[in-house]
């Protein structure tokens, strides 16, 4: 089984998506979007930018935990990872996004 995007609606009515790896683990979460169309554009941007290593911004939280963000060509954040226990684990997360995002189907949970 390959990875997939899950598009959903939050309690406040805004849209968001998660990219899940083939094991079901969330590897990238989007910011909140005002409309479904905007969230779908975010997914398209994620698919387009995920193969480019320079689009991944590697960072460390104030607690010392590594994480990454994926940015579009205009510098806007498309999504962010969870906090990782090590830099190696974070790099595995980035590799998973690169592998899964470009061809991942979209499961639309916003209509359920």
Phi and psi restraints in degrees (range 20) as a CNS / XPLOR table:
assign (resid 1 and name C) (resid 2 and name N)
       (resid 2 and name CA) (resid 2 and name C) 1.0 -91.5 20.0 2
assign (resid 2 and name N) (resid 2 and name CA)
       (resid 2 and name C) (resid 3 and name N) 1.0 174.8 20.0 2
assign (resid 2 and name C) (resid 3 and name N)
       (resid 3 and name CA) (resid 3 and name C) 1.0 -72.3 20.0 2
assign (resid 3 and name N) (resid 3 and name CA)
       (resid 3 and name C) (resid 4 and name N) 1.0 171.0 20.0 2
assign (resid 3 and name C) (resid 4 and name N)
       (resid 4 and name CA) (resid 4 and name C) 1.0 -154.8 20.0 2
assign (resid 4 and name N) (resid 4 and name CA)
       (resid 4 and name C) (resid 5 and name N) 1.0 155.8 20.0 2
assign (resid 4 and name C) (resid 5 and name N)
       (resid 5 and name CA) (resid 5 and name C) 1.0 -93.2 20.0 2
assign (resid 5 and name N) (resid 5 and name CA)
       (resid 5 and name C) (resid 6 and name N) 1.0 136.2 20.0 2
assign (resid 5 and name C) (resid 6 and name N)
       (resid 6 and name CA) (resid 6 and name C) 1.0 -115.3 20.0 2
assign (resid 6 and name N) (resid 6 and name CA)
       (resid 6 and name C) (resid 7 and name N) 1.0 118.6 20.0 2
assign (resid 6 and name C) (resid 7 and name N)
       (resid 7 and name CA) (resid 7 and name C) 1.0 -97.9 20.0 2
assign (resid 7 and name N) (resid 7 and name CA)
       (resid 7 and name C) (resid 8 and name N) 1.0 128.6 20.0 2
assign (resid 7 and name C) (resid 8 and name N)
       (resid 8 and name CA) (resid 8 and name C) 1.0 -143.1 20.0 2
assign (resid 8 and name N) (resid 8 and name CA)
       (resid 8 and name C) (resid 9 and name N) 1.0 172.5 20.0 2
assign (resid 8 and name C) (resid 9 and name N)
       (resid 9 and name CA) (resid 9 and name C) 1.0 -112.6 20.0 2
assign (resid 9 and name N) (resid 9 and name CA)
       (resid 9 and name C) (resid 10 and name N) 1.0 132.6 20.0 2
assign (resid 9 and name C) (resid 10 and name N)
       (resid 10 and name CA) (resid 10 and name C) 1.0 -80.9 20.0 2
assign (resid 10 and name N) (resid 10 and name CA)
       (resid 10 and name C) (resid 11 and name N) 1.0 172.5 20.0 2
assign (resid 10 and name C) (resid 11 and name N)
       (resid 11 and name CA) (resid 11 and name C) 1.0 -61.3 20.0 2
assign (resid 11 and name N) (resid 11 and name CA)
       (resid 11 and name C) (resid 12 and name N) 1.0 -26.6 20.0 2
assign (resid 11 and name C) (resid 12 and name N)
       (resid 12 and name CA) (resid 12 and name C) 1.0 -88.6 20.0 2
assign (resid 12 and name N) (resid 12 and name CA)
       (resid 12 and name C) (resid 13 and name N) 1.0 7.6 20.0 2
assign (resid 12 and name C) (resid 13 and name N)
       (resid 13 and name CA) (resid 13 and name C) 1.0 86.7 20.0 2
assign (resid 13 and name N) (resid 13 and name CA)
       (resid 13 and name C) (resid 14 and name N) 1.0 2.6 20.0 2
assign (resid 13 and name C) (resid 14 and name N)
       (resid 14 and name CA) (resid 14 and name C) 1.0 -91.3 20.0 2
assign (resid 14 and name N) (resid 14 and name CA)
       (resid 14 and name C) (resid 15 and name N) 1.0 159.2 20.0 2
assign (resid 14 and name C) (resid 15 and name N)
       (resid 15 and name CA) (resid 15 and name C) 1.0 -100.8 20.0 2
assign (resid 15 and name N) (resid 15 and name CA)
       (resid 15 and name C) (resid 16 and name N) 1.0 148.8 20.0 2
assign (resid 15 and name C) (resid 16 and name N)
       (resid 16 and name CA) (resid 16 and name C) 1.0 -152.8 20.0 2
assign (resid 16 and name N) (resid 16 and name CA)
       (resid 16 and name C) (resid 17 and name N) 1.0 164.2 20.0 2
assign (resid 16 and name C) (resid 17 and name N)
       (resid 17 and name CA) (resid 17 and name C) 1.0 -136.5 20.0 2
assign (resid 17 and name N) (resid 17 and name CA)
       (resid 17 and name C) (resid 18 and name N) 1.0 154.7 20.0 2
assign (resid 17 and name C) (resid 18 and name N)
       (resid 18 and name CA) (resid 18 and name C) 1.0 -123.3 20.0 2
assign (resid 18 and name N) (resid 18 and name CA)
       (resid 18 and name C) (resid 19 and name N) 1.0 139.0 20.0 2
assign (resid 18 and name C) (resid 19 and name N)
       (resid 19 and name CA) (resid 19 and name C) 1.0 -96.7 20.0 2
assign (resid 19 and name N) (resid 19 and name CA)
       (resid 19 and name C) (resid 20 and name N) 1.0 123.2 20.0 2
assign (resid 19 and name C) (resid 20 and name N)
       (resid 20 and name CA) (resid 20 and name C) 1.0 -110.1 20.0 2
assign (resid 20 and name N) (resid 20 and name CA)
       (resid 20 and name C) (resid 21 and name N) 1.0 140.9 20.0 2
assign (resid 20 and name C) (resid 21 and name N)
       (resid 21 and name CA) (resid 21 and name C) 1.0 -74.6 20.0 2
assign (resid 21 and name N) (resid 21 and name CA)
       (resid 21 and name C) (resid 22 and name N) 1.0 173.2 20.0 2
assign (resid 21 and name C) (resid 22 and name N)
       (resid 22 and name CA) (resid 22 and name C) 1.0 -61.4 20.0 2
assign (resid 22 and name N) (resid 22 and name CA)
       (resid 22 and name C) (resid 23 and name N) 1.0 -23.2 20.0 2
assign (resid 22 and name C) (resid 23 and name N)
       (resid 23 and name CA) (resid 23 and name C) 1.0 -86.0 20.0 2
assign (resid 23 and name N) (resid 23 and name CA)
       (resid 23 and name C) (resid 24 and name N) 1.0 3.0 20.0 2
assign (resid 23 and name C) (resid 24 and name N)
       (resid 24 and name CA) (resid 24 and name C) 1.0 89.5 20.0 2
assign (resid 24 and name N) (resid 24 and name CA)
       (resid 24 and name C) (resid 25 and name N) 1.0 -3.5 20.0 2
assign (resid 24 and name C) (resid 25 and name N)
       (resid 25 and name CA) (resid 25 and name C) 1.0 -77.4 20.0 2
assign (resid 25 and name N) (resid 25 and name CA)
       (resid 25 and name C) (resid 26 and name N) 1.0 136.0 20.0 2
assign (resid 25 and name C) (resid 26 and name N)
       (resid 26 and name CA) (resid 26 and name C) 1.0 -71.3 20.0 2
assign (resid 26 and name N) (resid 26 and name CA)
       (resid 26 and name C) (resid 27 and name N) 1.0 124.5 20.0 2
assign (resid 26 and name C) (resid 27 and name N)
       (resid 27 and name CA) (resid 27 and name C) 1.0 -111.8 20.0 2
assign (resid 27 and name N) (resid 27 and name CA)
       (resid 27 and name C) (resid 28 and name N) 1.0 -13.2 20.0 2
assign (resid 27 and name C) (resid 28 and name N)
       (resid 28 and name CA) (resid 28 and name C) 1.0 -156.3 20.0 2
assign (resid 28 and name N) (resid 28 and name CA)
       (resid 28 and name C) (resid 29 and name N) 1.0 133.8 20.0 2
assign (resid 28 and name C) (resid 29 and name N)
       (resid 29 and name CA) (resid 29 and name C) 1.0 -121.8 20.0 2
assign (resid 29 and name N) (resid 29 and name CA)
       (resid 29 and name C) (resid 30 and name N) 1.0 138.4 20.0 2
assign (resid 29 and name C) (resid 30 and name N)
       (resid 30 and name CA) (resid 30 and name C) 1.0 -85.9 20.0 2
assign (resid 30 and name N) (resid 30 and name CA)
       (resid 30 and name C) (resid 31 and name N) 1.0 164.4 20.0 2
assign (resid 30 and name C) (resid 31 and name N)
       (resid 31 and name CA) (resid 31 and name C) 1.0 -72.8 20.0 2
assign (resid 31 and name N) (resid 31 and name CA)
       (resid 31 and name C) (resid 32 and name N) 1.0 174.9 20.0 2
assign (resid 31 and name C) (resid 32 and name N)
       (resid 32 and name CA) (resid 32 and name C) 1.0 -78.8 20.0 2
assign (resid 32 and name N) (resid 32 and name CA)
       (resid 32 and name C) (resid 33 and name N) 1.0 141.2 20.0 2
assign (resid 32 and name C) (resid 33 and name N)
       (resid 33 and name CA) (resid 33 and name C) 1.0 -118.6 20.0 2
assign (resid 33 and name N) (resid 33 and name CA)
       (resid 33 and name C) (resid 34 and name N) 1.0 146.4 20.0 2
assign (resid 33 and name C) (resid 34 and name N)
       (resid 34 and name CA) (resid 34 and name C) 1.0 -70.8 20.0 2
assign (resid 34 and name N) (resid 34 and name CA)
       (resid 34 and name C) (resid 35 and name N) 1.0 -32.5 20.0 2
assign (resid 34 and name C) (resid 35 and name N)
       (resid 35 and name CA) (resid 35 and name C) 1.0 -131.9 20.0 2
assign (resid 35 and name N) (resid 35 and name CA)
       (resid 35 and name C) (resid 36 and name N) 1.0 159.8 20.0 2
assign (resid 35 and name C) (resid 36 and name N)
       (resid 36 and name CA) (resid 36 and name C) 1.0 -63.5 20.0 2
assign (resid 36 and name N) (resid 36 and name CA)
       (resid 36 and name C) (resid 37 and name N) 1.0 -40.4 20.0 2
assign (resid 36 and name C) (resid 37 and name N)
       (resid 37 and name CA) (resid 37 and name C) 1.0 -59.2 20.0 2
assign (resid 37 and name N) (resid 37 and name CA)
       (resid 37 and name C) (resid 38 and name N) 1.0 -41.4 20.0 2
assign (resid 37 and name C) (resid 38 and name N)
       (resid 38 and name CA) (resid 38 and name C) 1.0 -64.1 20.0 2
assign (resid 38 and name N) (resid 38 and name CA)
       (resid 38 and name C) (resid 39 and name N) 1.0 -40.7 20.0 2
assign (resid 38 and name C) (resid 39 and name N)
       (resid 39 and name CA) (resid 39 and name C) 1.0 -64.8 20.0 2
assign (resid 39 and name N) (resid 39 and name CA)
       (resid 39 and name C) (resid 40 and name N) 1.0 -39.8 20.0 2
assign (resid 39 and name C) (resid 40 and name N)
       (resid 40 and name CA) (resid 40 and name C) 1.0 -65.5 20.0 2
assign (resid 40 and name N) (resid 40 and name CA)
       (resid 40 and name C) (resid 41 and name N) 1.0 -36.4 20.0 2
assign (resid 40 and name C) (resid 41 and name N)
       (resid 41 and name CA) (resid 41 and name C) 1.0 -65.5 20.0 2
assign (resid 41 and name N) (resid 41 and name CA)
       (resid 41 and name C) (resid 42 and name N) 1.0 -36.0 20.0 2
assign (resid 41 and name C) (resid 42 and name N)
       (resid 42 and name CA) (resid 42 and name C) 1.0 -63.1 20.0 2
assign (resid 42 and name N) (resid 42 and name CA)
       (resid 42 and name C) (resid 43 and name N) 1.0 -41.5 20.0 2
assign (resid 42 and name C) (resid 43 and name N)
       (resid 43 and name CA) (resid 43 and name C) 1.0 -63.7 20.0 2
assign (resid 43 and name N) (resid 43 and name CA)
       (resid 43 and name C) (resid 44 and name N) 1.0 -44.4 20.0 2
assign (resid 43 and name C) (resid 44 and name N)
       (resid 44 and name CA) (resid 44 and name C) 1.0 -60.6 20.0 2
assign (resid 44 and name N) (resid 44 and name CA)
       (resid 44 and name C) (resid 45 and name N) 1.0 -40.9 20.0 2
assign (resid 44 and name C) (resid 45 and name N)
       (resid 45 and name CA) (resid 45 and name C) 1.0 -66.1 20.0 2
assign (resid 45 and name N) (resid 45 and name CA)
       (resid 45 and name C) (resid 46 and name N) 1.0 -38.8 20.0 2
assign (resid 45 and name C) (resid 46 and name N)
       (resid 46 and name CA) (resid 46 and name C) 1.0 -61.8 20.0 2
assign (resid 46 and name N) (resid 46 and name CA)
       (resid 46 and name C) (resid 47 and name N) 1.0 -46.0 20.0 2
assign (resid 46 and name C) (resid 47 and name N)
       (resid 47 and name CA) (resid 47 and name C) 1.0 -60.7 20.0 2
assign (resid 47 and name N) (resid 47 and name CA)
       (resid 47 and name C) (resid 48 and name N) 1.0 -41.2 20.0 2
assign (resid 47 and name C) (resid 48 and name N)
       (resid 48 and name CA) (resid 48 and name C) 1.0 -72.3 20.0 2
assign (resid 48 and name N) (resid 48 and name CA)
       (resid 48 and name C) (resid 49 and name N) 1.0 -32.7 20.0 2
assign (resid 48 and name C) (resid 49 and name N)
       (resid 49 and name CA) (resid 49 and name C) 1.0 -97.8 20.0 2
assign (resid 49 and name N) (resid 49 and name CA)
       (resid 49 and name C) (resid 50 and name N) 1.0 -15.0 20.0 2
assign (resid 49 and name C) (resid 50 and name N)
       (resid 50 and name CA) (resid 50 and name C) 1.0 -64.1 20.0 2
assign (resid 50 and name N) (resid 50 and name CA)
       (resid 50 and name C) (resid 51 and name N) 1.0 -24.7 20.0 2
assign (resid 50 and name C) (resid 51 and name N)
       (resid 51 and name CA) (resid 51 and name C) 1.0 -83.6 20.0 2
assign (resid 51 and name N) (resid 51 and name CA)
       (resid 51 and name C) (resid 52 and name N) 1.0 -6.4 20.0 2
assign (resid 51 and name C) (resid 52 and name N)
       (resid 52 and name CA) (resid 52 and name C) 1.0 -103.1 20.0 2
assign (resid 52 and name N) (resid 52 and name CA)
       (resid 52 and name C) (resid 53 and name N) 1.0 109.7 20.0 2
assign (resid 52 and name C) (resid 53 and name N)
       (resid 53 and name CA) (resid 53 and name C) 1.0 -57.5 20.0 2
assign (resid 53 and name N) (resid 53 and name CA)
       (resid 53 and name C) (resid 54 and name N) 1.0 -34.0 20.0 2
assign (resid 53 and name C) (resid 54 and name N)
       (resid 54 and name CA) (resid 54 and name C) 1.0 -68.1 20.0 2
assign (resid 54 and name N) (resid 54 and name CA)
       (resid 54 and name C) (resid 55 and name N) 1.0 -12.0 20.0 2
assign (resid 54 and name C) (resid 55 and name N)
       (resid 55 and name CA) (resid 55 and name C) 1.0 -82.3 20.0 2
assign (resid 55 and name N) (resid 55 and name CA)
       (resid 55 and name C) (resid 56 and name N) 1.0 -11.7 20.0 2
assign (resid 55 and name C) (resid 56 and name N)
       (resid 56 and name CA) (resid 56 and name C) 1.0 -91.5 20.0 2
assign (resid 56 and name N) (resid 56 and name CA)
       (resid 56 and name C) (resid 57 and name N) 1.0 124.8 20.0 2
assign (resid 56 and name C) (resid 57 and name N)
       (resid 57 and name CA) (resid 57 and name C) 1.0 -103.9 20.0 2
assign (resid 57 and name N) (resid 57 and name CA)
       (resid 57 and name C) (resid 58 and name N) 1.0 114.4 20.0 2
assign (resid 57 and name C) (resid 58 and name N)
       (resid 58 and name CA) (resid 58 and name C) 1.0 -89.1 20.0 2
assign (resid 58 and name N) (resid 58 and name CA)
       (resid 58 and name C) (resid 59 and name N) 1.0 133.7 20.0 2
assign (resid 58 and name C) (resid 59 and name N)
       (resid 59 and name CA) (resid 59 and name C) 1.0 -145.1 20.0 2
assign (resid 59 and name N) (resid 59 and name CA)
       (resid 59 and name C) (resid 60 and name N) 1.0 172.8 20.0 2
assign (resid 59 and name C) (resid 60 and name N)
       (resid 60 and name CA) (resid 60 and name C) 1.0 -131.4 20.0 2
assign (resid 60 and name N) (resid 60 and name CA)
       (resid 60 and name C) (resid 61 and name N) 1.0 133.7 20.0 2
assign (resid 60 and name C) (resid 61 and name N)
       (resid 61 and name CA) (resid 61 and name C) 1.0 -71.2 20.0 2
assign (resid 61 and name N) (resid 61 and name CA)
       (resid 61 and name C) (resid 62 and name N) 1.0 169.0 20.0 2
assign (resid 61 and name C) (resid 62 and name N)
       (resid 62 and name CA) (resid 62 and name C) 1.0 -63.3 20.0 2
assign (resid 62 and name N) (resid 62 and name CA)
       (resid 62 and name C) (resid 63 and name N) 1.0 -20.4 20.0 2
assign (resid 62 and name C) (resid 63 and name N)
       (resid 63 and name CA) (resid 63 and name C) 1.0 -89.1 20.0 2
assign (resid 63 and name N) (resid 63 and name CA)
       (resid 63 and name C) (resid 64 and name N) 1.0 3.5 20.0 2
assign (resid 63 and name C) (resid 64 and name N)
       (resid 64 and name CA) (resid 64 and name C) 1.0 85.3 20.0 2
assign (resid 64 and name N) (resid 64 and name CA)
       (resid 64 and name C) (resid 65 and name N) 1.0 13.4 20.0 2
assign (resid 64 and name C) (resid 65 and name N)
       (resid 65 and name CA) (resid 65 and name C) 1.0 -95.1 20.0 2
assign (resid 65 and name N) (resid 65 and name CA)
       (resid 65 and name C) (resid 66 and name N) 1.0 128.7 20.0 2
assign (resid 65 and name C) (resid 66 and name N)
       (resid 66 and name CA) (resid 66 and name C) 1.0 -71.1 20.0 2
assign (resid 66 and name N) (resid 66 and name CA)
       (resid 66 and name C) (resid 67 and name N) 1.0 146.5 20.0 2
assign (resid 66 and name C) (resid 67 and name N)
       (resid 67 and name CA) (resid 67 and name C) 1.0 -155.0 20.0 2
assign (resid 67 and name N) (resid 67 and name CA)
       (resid 67 and name C) (resid 68 and name N) 1.0 172.8 20.0 2
assign (resid 67 and name C) (resid 68 and name N)
       (resid 68 and name CA) (resid 68 and name C) 1.0 -139.1 20.0 2
assign (resid 68 and name N) (resid 68 and name CA)
       (resid 68 and name C) (resid 69 and name N) 1.0 158.4 20.0 2
assign (resid 68 and name C) (resid 69 and name N)
       (resid 69 and name CA) (resid 69 and name C) 1.0 -121.6 20.0 2
assign (resid 69 and name N) (resid 69 and name CA)
       (resid 69 and name C) (resid 70 and name N) 1.0 150.7 20.0 2
assign (resid 69 and name C) (resid 70 and name N)
       (resid 70 and name CA) (resid 70 and name C) 1.0 -109.1 20.0 2
assign (resid 70 and name N) (resid 70 and name CA)
       (resid 70 and name C) (resid 71 and name N) 1.0 127.0 20.0 2
assign (resid 70 and name C) (resid 71 and name N)
       (resid 71 and name CA) (resid 71 and name C) 1.0 -113.4 20.0 2
assign (resid 71 and name N) (resid 71 and name CA)
       (resid 71 and name C) (resid 72 and name N) 1.0 149.1 20.0 2
assign (resid 71 and name C) (resid 72 and name N)
       (resid 72 and name CA) (resid 72 and name C) 1.0 -79.7 20.0 2
assign (resid 72 and name N) (resid 72 and name CA)
       (resid 72 and name C) (resid 73 and name N) 1.0 173.2 20.0 2
assign (resid 72 and name C) (resid 73 and name N)
       (resid 73 and name CA) (resid 73 and name C) 1.0 -61.8 20.0 2
assign (resid 73 and name N) (resid 73 and name CA)
       (resid 73 and name C) (resid 74 and name N) 1.0 -24.2 20.0 2
assign (resid 73 and name C) (resid 74 and name N)
       (resid 74 and name CA) (resid 74 and name C) 1.0 -87.1 20.0 2
assign (resid 74 and name N) (resid 74 and name CA)
       (resid 74 and name C) (resid 75 and name N) 1.0 3.2 20.0 2
assign (resid 74 and name C) (resid 75 and name N)
       (resid 75 and name CA) (resid 75 and name C) 1.0 89.2 20.0 2
assign (resid 75 and name N) (resid 75 and name CA)
       (resid 75 and name C) (resid 76 and name N) 1.0 -4.2 20.0 2
assign (resid 75 and name C) (resid 76 and name N)
       (resid 76 and name CA) (resid 76 and name C) 1.0 -75.6 20.0 2
assign (resid 76 and name N) (resid 76 and name CA)
       (resid 76 and name C) (resid 77 and name N) 1.0 138.4 20.0 2
assign (resid 76 and name C) (resid 77 and name N)
       (resid 77 and name CA) (resid 77 and name C) 1.0 -70.1 20.0 2
assign (resid 77 and name N) (resid 77 and name CA)
       (resid 77 and name C) (resid 78 and name N) 1.0 131.1 20.0 2
assign (resid 77 and name C) (resid 78 and name N)
       (resid 78 and name CA) (resid 78 and name C) 1.0 -99.3 20.0 2
assign (resid 78 and name N) (resid 78 and name CA)
       (resid 78 and name C) (resid 79 and name N) 1.0 -36.6 20.0 2
assign (resid 78 and name C) (resid 79 and name N)
       (resid 79 and name CA) (resid 79 and name C) 1.0 -168.0 20.0 2
assign (resid 79 and name N) (resid 79 and name CA)
       (resid 79 and name C) (resid 80 and name N) 1.0 167.2 20.0 2
assign (resid 79 and name C) (resid 80 and name N)
       (resid 80 and name CA) (resid 80 and name C) 1.0 -139.5 20.0 2
assign (resid 80 and name N) (resid 80 and name CA)
       (resid 80 and name C) (resid 81 and name N) 1.0 149.3 20.0 2
assign (resid 80 and name C) (resid 81 and name N)
       (resid 81 and name CA) (resid 81 and name C) 1.0 -87.1 20.0 2
assign (resid 81 and name N) (resid 81 and name CA)
       (resid 81 and name C) (resid 82 and name N) 1.0 176.4 20.0 2
assign (resid 81 and name C) (resid 82 and name N)
       (resid 82 and name CA) (resid 82 and name C) 1.0 -75.2 20.0 2
assign (resid 82 and name N) (resid 82 and name CA)
       (resid 82 and name C) (resid 83 and name N) 1.0 176.8 20.0 2
assign (resid 82 and name C) (resid 83 and name N)
       (resid 83 and name CA) (resid 83 and name C) 1.0 -84.1 20.0 2
assign (resid 83 and name N) (resid 83 and name CA)
       (resid 83 and name C) (resid 84 and name N) 1.0 137.8 20.0 2
assign (resid 83 and name C) (resid 84 and name N)
       (resid 84 and name CA) (resid 84 and name C) 1.0 -109.2 20.0 2
assign (resid 84 and name N) (resid 84 and name CA)
       (resid 84 and name C) (resid 85 and name N) 1.0 159.7 20.0 2
assign (resid 84 and name C) (resid 85 and name N)
       (resid 85 and name CA) (resid 85 and name C) 1.0 -81.7 20.0 2
assign (resid 85 and name N) (resid 85 and name CA)
       (resid 85 and name C) (resid 86 and name N) 1.0 -19.8 20.0 2
assign (resid 85 and name C) (resid 86 and name N)
       (resid 86 and name CA) (resid 86 and name C) 1.0 -154.5 20.0 2
assign (resid 86 and name N) (resid 86 and name CA)
       (resid 86 and name C) (resid 87 and name N) 1.0 162.9 20.0 2
assign (resid 86 and name C) (resid 87 and name N)
       (resid 87 and name CA) (resid 87 and name C) 1.0 -63.1 20.0 2
assign (resid 87 and name N) (resid 87 and name CA)
       (resid 87 and name C) (resid 88 and name N) 1.0 -38.5 20.0 2
assign (resid 87 and name C) (resid 88 and name N)
       (resid 88 and name CA) (resid 88 and name C) 1.0 -61.6 20.0 2
assign (resid 88 and name N) (resid 88 and name CA)
       (resid 88 and name C) (resid 89 and name N) 1.0 -41.9 20.0 2
assign (resid 88 and name C) (resid 89 and name N)
       (resid 89 and name CA) (resid 89 and name C) 1.0 -64.3 20.0 2
assign (resid 89 and name N) (resid 89 and name CA)
       (resid 89 and name C) (resid 90 and name N) 1.0 -39.4 20.0 2
assign (resid 89 and name C) (resid 90 and name N)
       (resid 90 and name CA) (resid 90 and name C) 1.0 -63.0 20.0 2
assign (resid 90 and name N) (resid 90 and name CA)
       (resid 90 and name C) (resid 91 and name N) 1.0 -43.9 20.0 2
assign (resid 90 and name C) (resid 91 and name N)
       (resid 91 and name CA) (resid 91 and name C) 1.0 -62.7 20.0 2
assign (resid 91 and name N) (resid 91 and name CA)
       (resid 91 and name C) (resid 92 and name N) 1.0 -35.4 20.0 2
assign (resid 91 and name C) (resid 92 and name N)
       (resid 92 and name CA) (resid 92 and name C) 1.0 -63.7 20.0 2
assign (resid 92 and name N) (resid 92 and name CA)
       (resid 92 and name C) (resid 93 and name N) 1.0 -38.2 20.0 2
assign (resid 92 and name C) (resid 93 and name N)
       (resid 93 and name CA) (resid 93 and name C) 1.0 -63.1 20.0 2
assign (resid 93 and name N) (resid 93 and name CA)
       (resid 93 and name C) (resid 94 and name N) 1.0 -43.6 20.0 2
assign (resid 93 and name C) (resid 94 and name N)
       (resid 94 and name CA) (resid 94 and name C) 1.0 -61.7 20.0 2
assign (resid 94 and name N) (resid 94 and name CA)
       (resid 94 and name C) (resid 95 and name N) 1.0 -44.9 20.0 2
assign (resid 94 and name C) (resid 95 and name N)
       (resid 95 and name CA) (resid 95 and name C) 1.0 -59.8 20.0 2
assign (resid 95 and name N) (resid 95 and name CA)
       (resid 95 and name C) (resid 96 and name N) 1.0 -37.9 20.0 2
assign (resid 95 and name C) (resid 96 and name N)
       (resid 96 and name CA) (resid 96 and name C) 1.0 -66.5 20.0 2
assign (resid 96 and name N) (resid 96 and name CA)
       (resid 96 and name C) (resid 97 and name N) 1.0 -40.7 20.0 2
assign (resid 96 and name C) (resid 97 and name N)
       (resid 97 and name CA) (resid 97 and name C) 1.0 -63.1 20.0 2
assign (resid 97 and name N) (resid 97 and name CA)
       (resid 97 and name C) (resid 98 and name N) 1.0 -45.4 20.0 2
assign (resid 97 and name C) (resid 98 and name N)
       (resid 98 and name CA) (resid 98 and name C) 1.0 -59.7 20.0 2
assign (resid 98 and name N) (resid 98 and name CA)
       (resid 98 and name C) (resid 99 and name N) 1.0 -37.9 20.0 2
assign (resid 98 and name C) (resid 99 and name N)
       (resid 99 and name CA) (resid 99 and name C) 1.0 -76.2 20.0 2
assign (resid 99 and name N) (resid 99 and name CA)
       (resid 99 and name C) (resid 100 and name N) 1.0 -42.7 20.0 2
assign (resid 99 and name C) (resid 100 and name N)
       (resid 100 and name CA) (resid 100 and name C) 1.0 -88.5 20.0 2
assign (resid 100 and name N) (resid 100 and name CA)
       (resid 100 and name C) (resid 101 and name N) 1.0 -38.2 20.0 2
assign (resid 100 and name C) (resid 101 and name N)
       (resid 101 and name CA) (resid 101 and name C) 1.0 -63.5 20.0 2
assign (resid 101 and name N) (resid 101 and name CA)
       (resid 101 and name C) (resid 102 and name N) 1.0 -45.9 20.0 2
assign (resid 101 and name C) (resid 102 and name N)
       (resid 102 and name CA) (resid 102 and name C) 1.0 -56.1 20.0 2
assign (resid 102 and name N) (resid 102 and name CA)
       (resid 102 and name C) (resid 103 and name N) 1.0 -36.5 20.0 2
assign (resid 102 and name C) (resid 103 and name N)
       (resid 103 and name CA) (resid 103 and name C) 1.0 -113.8 20.0 2
assign (resid 103 and name N) (resid 103 and name CA)
       (resid 103 and name C) (resid 104 and name N) 1.0 9.4 20.0 2
assign (resid 103 and name C) (resid 104 and name N)
       (resid 104 and name CA) (resid 104 and name C) 1.0 -68.6 20.0 2
assign (resid 104 and name N) (resid 104 and name CA)
       (resid 104 and name C) (resid 105 and name N) 1.0 132.4 20.0 2
assign (resid 104 and name C) (resid 105 and name N)
       (resid 105 and name CA) (resid 105 and name C) 1.0 -72.8 20.0 2
assign (resid 105 and name N) (resid 105 and name CA)
       (resid 105 and name C) (resid 106 and name N) 1.0 164.2 20.0 2
assign (resid 105 and name C) (resid 106 and name N)
       (resid 106 and name CA) (resid 106 and name C) 1.0 -107.7 20.0 2
assign (resid 106 and name N) (resid 106 and name CA)
       (resid 106 and name C) (resid 107 and name N) 1.0 123.2 20.0 2
assign (resid 106 and name C) (resid 107 and name N)
       (resid 107 and name CA) (resid 107 and name C) 1.0 -101.2 20.0 2
assign (resid 107 and name N) (resid 107 and name CA)
       (resid 107 and name C) (resid 108 and name N) 1.0 115.3 20.0 2
assign (resid 107 and name C) (resid 108 and name N)
       (resid 108 and name CA) (resid 108 and name C) 1.0 -91.3 20.0 2
assign (resid 108 and name N) (resid 108 and name CA)
       (resid 108 and name C) (resid 109 and name N) 1.0 103.0 20.0 2
assign (resid 108 and name C) (resid 109 and name N)
       (resid 109 and name CA) (resid 109 and name C) 1.0 -91.0 20.0 2
assign (resid 109 and name N) (resid 109 and name CA)
       (resid 109 and name C) (resid 110 and name N) 1.0 -5.0 20.0 2
assign (resid 109 and name C) (resid 110 and name N)
       (resid 110 and name CA) (resid 110 and name C) 1.0 -73.6 20.0 2
assign (resid 110 and name N) (resid 110 and name CA)
       (resid 110 and name C) (resid 111 and name N) 1.0 -12.7 20.0 2
assign (resid 110 and name C) (resid 111 and name N)
       (resid 111 and name CA) (resid 111 and name C) 1.0 -101.8 20.0 2
assign (resid 111 and name N) (resid 111 and name CA)
       (resid 111 and name C) (resid 112 and name N) 1.0 -0.8 20.0 2
